[in-house]
């Protein structure tokens, strides 16, 4: 009797499978859609287990539905954040980039490529950041600035910043070299963790980084030594871009002007205002009467010319 029941159950399962197969062939039951839904469902459950809030996943799904993104593509969009969470790496910046891309209605595959690149860059940054954090000079800074936040949060922020630089095309060796410059006692004795994070975060944003990365690194180091705080450093890329647009000068010339103003002891706020006003070396704005290089026998002290 037991064998007969077993046989009946087997026949029933086979008949169900055959019916489903026929429905798929007739296009009445989209098997791929079902598989995609299952894939996203499993991934979202895993994401929650790894600490990604359910509310974020719900928002992600709602936004994707608004954009007409399939369940399969949505799984591909969520996967990089899950991969980082699985490696115990920060995923908050990647999720920010995800929602930013969806809000801008960026094509799904383009967004997926960006997120995958950022995921790999963040994972790659571990090999640079973790050894750097073990340096004695860095440990002393963390002890001095302990009240500003946990060491784990500082690690996450540095991983995010290093990953961002790598994802924007800064070579791994250049990021490592720059961080080695940052760990000098002269710098670490007078800066806090926020300024460290911002210094690395703006590396790829400075106009000089497009072809003159070495100048960007020196400029940030000089700015830190010259008393630039975190908020000052955040403004530096846009201030330089404004000066470049108004002054019609190469970014190297603008950097030279900043070097000279820092050397002269000008405060960060004054230097930034000069840049936003289109003044390169603290003189009149570019292209107007009275600018030093427009006077006979004079050069622009702010752009390195004599």
C-alpha positions as CSV (number, residue, x, y, z in Angstrom):
1,X,0.0,0.0,0.0
2,X,2.9,2.3,0.9
3,X,4.5,1.7,-2.5
4,X,1.2,2.5,-4.3
5,X,0.9,5.9,-2.4
6,X,4.5,6.7,-3.2
7,X,3.8,5.9,-6.9
8,X,0.7,8.1,-6.9
9,X,2.6,11.0,-5.4
10,X,5.4,10.6,-8.0
11,X,2.9,10.5,-10.8
12,X,1.2,13.6,-9.5
13,X,4.5,15.5,-9.2
14,X,5.5,14.5,-12.8
15,X,2.1,15.6,-14.1
16,X,2.5,19.0,-12.4
17,X,6.0,19.5,-13.9
18,X,4.7,18.5,-17.4
19,X,1.9,21.0,-17.1
20,X,4.2,23.8,-16.0
21,X,6.6,23.0,-18.8
22,X,3.7,23.1,-21.4
23,X,2.5,26.5,-20.0
24,X,6.0,27.9,-20.3
25,X,6.3,26.7,-23.9
26,X,2.9,28.3,-24.6
27,X,4.1,31.6,-23.0
28,X,1.3,31.5,-20.5
29,X,3.6,31.2,-17.4
30,X,6.8,33.4,-17.7
31,X,9.4,31.1,-16.1
32,X,12.2,33.6,-16.3
33,X,10.0,36.2,-14.5
34,X,9.3,33.7,-11.8
35,X,13.0,33.0,-11.5
36,X,13.9,36.7,-11.3
37,X,11.3,37.3,-8.6
38,X,12.7,34.4,-6.6
39,X,16.2,35.7,-7.1
40,X,15.4,39.2,-5.8
41,X,13.3,37.7,-2.9
42,X,16.2,35.6,-1.8
43,X,18.7,38.5,-2.1
44,X,16.5,40.9,-0.2
45,X,16.1,38.4,2.6
46,X,19.9,38.0,2.7
47,X,20.3,41.8,2.7
48,X,18.1,42.1,5.8
49,X,20.0,39.4,7.6
50,X,23.3,41.3,6.8
51,X,22.0,44.5,8.3
52,X,20.5,46.4,5.3
53,X,17.2,47.9,6.6
54,X,14.0,46.5,5.3
55,X,12.7,50.0,4.7
56,X,15.6,50.8,2.4
57,X,14.9,47.6,0.4
58,X,11.2,48.5,0.2
59,X,12.1,52.0,-1.0
60,X,14.4,50.5,-3.6
61,X,11.8,48.2,-4.9
62,X,9.2,51.0,-5.1
63,X,11.5,53.3,-7.0
64,X,12.6,50.5,-9.3
65,X,8.9,49.8,-10.1
66,X,8.4,53.5,-10.9
67,X,11.3,53.3,-13.3
68,X,10.0,50.2,-14.9
69,X,13.0,48.1,-13.9
70,X,12.5,44.3,-14.0
71,X,12.9,42.1,-10.9
72,X,16.0,40.6,-12.4
73,X,17.7,44.0,-13.0
74,X,16.7,45.0,-9.5
75,X,18.5,42.0,-8.1
76,X,21.6,43.1,-10.0
77,X,21.2,46.6,-8.6
78,X,21.0,45.3,-5.0
79,X,23.7,42.7,-5.3
80,X,26.8,45.0,-4.9
81,X,25.5,46.4,-1.6
82,X,24.8,42.8,-0.3
83,X,28.3,41.8,-1.4
84,X,29.9,44.6,0.6
85,X,27.7,43.8,3.7
86,X,28.7,40.2,3.4
87,X,32.4,41.2,3.6
88,X,31.6,43.5,6.6
89,X,32.4,46.5,4.5
90,X,30.5,49.8,4.5
91,X,27.6,49.9,2.0
92,X,25.9,53.2,2.9
93,X,27.6,55.3,0.2
94,X,26.8,52.6,-2.4
95,X,23.2,52.7,-1.5
96,X,23.2,56.5,-1.7
97,X,24.6,56.2,-5.2
98,X,21.9,53.6,-6.0
99,X,19.0,55.9,-5.0
100,X,20.7,58.9,-6.7
101,X,20.9,56.9,-9.9
102,X,17.3,55.8,-9.7
103,X,16.2,59.4,-9.0
104,X,18.0,60.5,-12.1
105,X,16.4,57.6,-14.0
106,X,19.8,56.4,-15.2
107,X,19.5,53.3,-17.5
108,X,19.5,50.2,-15.3
109,X,22.6,48.6,-16.9
110,X,24.6,51.8,-16.6
111,X,23.7,52.1,-13.0
112,X,24.6,48.4,-12.4
113,X,28.0,49.0,-14.0
114,X,28.6,52.0,-11.7
115,X,27.6,50.2,-8.6
116,X,29.7,47.1,-9.5
117,X,32.7,49.3,-10.1
118,X,32.2,51.1,-6.7
119,X,31.8,47.7,-5.0
120,X,35.0,46.4,-6.4
121,X,36.9,49.6,-5.6
122,X,35.6,49.5,-2.0
123,X,36.8,45.9,-1.6
124,X,40.1,46.8,-3.2
125,X,40.6,49.7,-0.8
126,X,40.8,47.3,2.2
127,X,44.4,46.4,1.2
128,X,45.4,50.1,1.4
129,X,43.4,51.4,4.3
130,X,43.8,48.5,6.9
131,X,47.6,48.5,6.9
132,X,47.6,52.3,7.0
133,X,45.3,52.2,10.1
134,X,47.9,50.1,11.9
135,X,50.6,52.7,11.6
136,X,51.7,54.0,15.0
137,X,51.2,57.7,13.9
138,X,47.7,57.0,12.8
139,X,46.9,55.2,16.1
140,X,48.2,58.2,18.0
141,X,45.8,60.4,16.1
142,X,42.9,58.1,16.8
143,X,43.8,58.1,20.5
144,X,43.9,61.9,20.5
145,X,40.6,62.4,18.6
146,X,38.8,59.4,20.2
147,X,35.8,61.6,21.2
148,X,35.0,62.3,17.5
149,X,33.8,58.8,16.8
150,X,34.7,55.2,16.8
151,X,37.7,53.7,15.1
152,X,35.3,51.4,13.1
153,X,33.5,54.5,11.8
154,X,36.7,56.1,10.8
155,X,37.7,52.9,9.0
156,X,34.4,52.8,7.2
157,X,34.8,56.5,6.1
158,X,38.3,56.0,4.9
159,X,37.3,52.8,2.9
160,X,34.4,54.8,1.3
161,X,36.8,57.7,0.4
162,X,39.5,55.4,-0.9
163,X,37.0,53.3,-2.8
164,X,35.5,56.5,-4.3
165,X,39.0,57.6,-5.5
166,X,39.7,54.2,-7.0
167,X,36.3,54.0,-8.7
168,X,37.0,57.4,-10.4
169,X,40.2,56.2,-12.0
170,X,42.9,57.1,-9.4
171,X,45.5,54.3,-9.5
172,X,45.8,52.1,-6.4
173,X,49.5,53.0,-6.1
174,X,48.7,56.7,-6.1
175,X,46.1,56.4,-3.4
176,X,48.5,54.4,-1.3
177,X,51.3,56.9,-1.8
178,X,49.0,59.8,-0.9
179,X,47.9,58.0,2.3
180,X,51.6,57.5,3.2
181,X,52.0,61.3,2.9
182,X,49.0,61.8,5.1
183,X,50.5,59.7,7.9
184,X,53.4,61.9,8.7
185,X,53.6,63.1,12.3
186,X,53.7,66.7,11.1
187,X,50.2,66.3,9.6
188,X,48.6,63.8,12.0
189,X,49.6,65.9,15.0
190,X,47.4,68.8,13.9
191,X,44.5,67.3,12.0
192,X,41.4,65.3,13.0
193,X,39.7,62.2,11.5
194,X,37.2,64.3,9.5
195,X,40.0,66.2,7.8
196,X,41.7,62.9,7.0
197,X,38.6,61.6,5.3
198,X,37.9,64.7,3.4
199,X,41.4,65.0,2.1
200,X,41.1,61.6,0.5
201,X,37.6,62.2,-0.6
202,X,38.4,65.3,-2.7
203,X,41.6,63.8,-4.3
204,X,39.8,62.9,-7.6
205,X,37.7,66.1,-7.6
206,X,40.5,68.7,-7.9
207,X,40.9,70.0,-11.5
208,X,44.6,69.2,-11.3
209,X,43.9,65.5,-10.8
210,X,43.2,65.2,-14.5
211,X,46.7,64.7,-15.7
212,X,48.6,66.2,-12.7
213,X,47.7,64.0,-9.8
214,X,51.0,64.7,-8.1
215,X,50.1,68.4,-7.9
216,X,46.7,67.6,-6.3
217,X,48.4,65.5,-3.7
218,X,50.9,68.2,-2.8
219,X,48.1,70.8,-2.8
220,X,46.0,68.9,-0.3
221,X,49.1,68.3,1.9
222,X,50.0,72.0,1.8
223,X,46.4,73.0,2.6
224,X,46.3,70.7,5.6
225,X,49.6,72.2,6.9
226,X,48.2,75.7,6.1
227,X,45.2,75.2,8.4
228,X,42.4,74.1,6.0
229,X,39.6,72.4,7.9
230,X,37.3,69.8,6.6
231,X,34.7,72.3,5.4
232,X,37.4,74.3,3.7
233,X,38.8,71.2,1.9
234,X,35.3,70.3,0.7
235,X,35.0,73.8,-1.0
236,X,38.4,73.6,-2.6
237,X,37.5,71.7,-5.8
238,X,34.6,73.9,-6.7
239,X,36.6,77.1,-5.8
240,X,39.4,76.0,-8.1
241,X,37.0,75.2,-10.9
242,X,35.4,78.6,-10.5
243,X,38.8,80.3,-10.7
244,X,39.7,78.3,-13.7
245,X,36.5,79.2,-15.5
246,X,36.8,82.9,-14.7
247,X,40.6,83.1,-15.1
248,X,41.0,81.1,-18.3
249,X,44.2,79.6,-16.9
250,X,45.5,76.1,-16.5
251,X,44.7,74.4,-13.2
252,X,48.4,74.1,-12.5
253,X,48.7,77.9,-12.5
254,X,45.8,78.2,-10.1
255,X,47.4,75.6,-7.8
256,X,50.6,77.7,-7.9
257,X,48.6,80.7,-6.8
258,X,47.2,78.7,-3.9
259,X,50.6,77.5,-2.9
260,X,51.8,81.1,-2.8
261,X,48.9,82.3,-0.7
262,X,49.3,79.5,1.8
263,X,53.0,80.3,2.0
264,X,52.2,83.9,2.7
265,X,50.0,82.9,5.6
266,X,46.6,83.7,4.1
267,X,43.7,82.1,6.0
268,X,41.7,79.4,4.2
269,X,38.5,81.5,4.0
270,X,40.4,84.3,2.3
271,X,42.0,81.9,-0.2
272,X,38.7,80.3,-1.1
273,X,37.0,83.6,-1.5
274,X,39.7,84.8,-3.8
275,X,39.2,81.6,-5.9
276,X,35.5,82.0,-6.1
277,X,36.0,85.7,-7.1
278,X,38.3,84.5,-10.0
279,X,41.4,85.9,-8.4
280,X,44.4,83.7,-8.9
281,X,47.1,85.2,-6.8
282,X,44.9,87.5,-4.7
283,X,44.9,90.2,-7.3
284,X,42.1,91.5,-9.5
285,X,39.9,89.0,-11.4
286,X,41.2,87.6,-14.6
287,X,40.8,89.6,-17.8
288,X,40.1,93.0,-16.2
289,X,42.2,96.2,-16.2
290,X,44.8,96.3,-13.5
291,X,45.5,92.6,-13.3
292,X,49.3,92.2,-12.8
293,X,50.0,90.3,-16.0
294,X,48.3,93.0,-18.1
295,X,50.7,95.7,-16.8
296,X,53.9,96.4,-18.7
297,X,56.8,94.4,-17.4
298,X,54.7,92.5,-14.9
299,X,53.9,88.8,-14.5
300,X,51.2,87.1,-12.5
301,X,52.7,86.2,-9.2
302,X,49.8,83.8,-8.6
303,X,50.3,81.6,-11.7
304,X,54.0,80.9,-11.5
305,X,54.9,83.3,-14.3
306,X,57.6,85.9,-13.8
